[in-house]
Amino acid sequence: MNRLFRLAPVLRARKAQEDAARGAVIQSRADVRDAEAMVRRRKLELVGADAPSEGSARAMVAALVARQSLAAGLFDAQRMVTAAEEIEQERLAALADAAKRRRAVEMMGDRHAAMVKAHDLRTDQAVLDELAVTAKARSAAGDVNDPNRSEA
């Protein structure tokens, strides 16, 4: 029986794929945190840009346009958070798939190891049985050759 697990290189490749997928998930989580931080900053900027209560019409219009621009920036930041969360979910699914593929190969490796162990145990048992039979045959042959030995 072949003692080496022939799929060991495949298992190493699957582990590398899983590690890469895990790294992608970590990166996407960082992207989500960055996008959420941008949303918080944009909200603070929007709150800090209150419309002026006095001044010329042009100044008020300019302040309202600036406020609309900040609101649009906040909306874009919120869309970035949504997109980053979707990417994170996709990467989590890819990580789960990579882990499943790795585990499948690991299970084959475990079965192979169990088969090798069972083969070794059968071989050892066959050797022990052969030794026992041989010892019994030698003992019986010794009794036939030496009749005084059985009387004692």
Secondary structure, DSSP 8 states (H G I E B T S, - for coil): ---S-TTHHHHHHHHHHHHHHHHHHHHHHHHHHHHHHHHHHHHHHHHH----SSS-HHHHHHHHHHHHHHHHHHHHHHHHHHHHHHHHHHHHHHHHHHHHHHHHHHHHHHHHHHHHHHHHHHHHHHHHHHHHHHHHHHHHHHHHH-HHHHH-
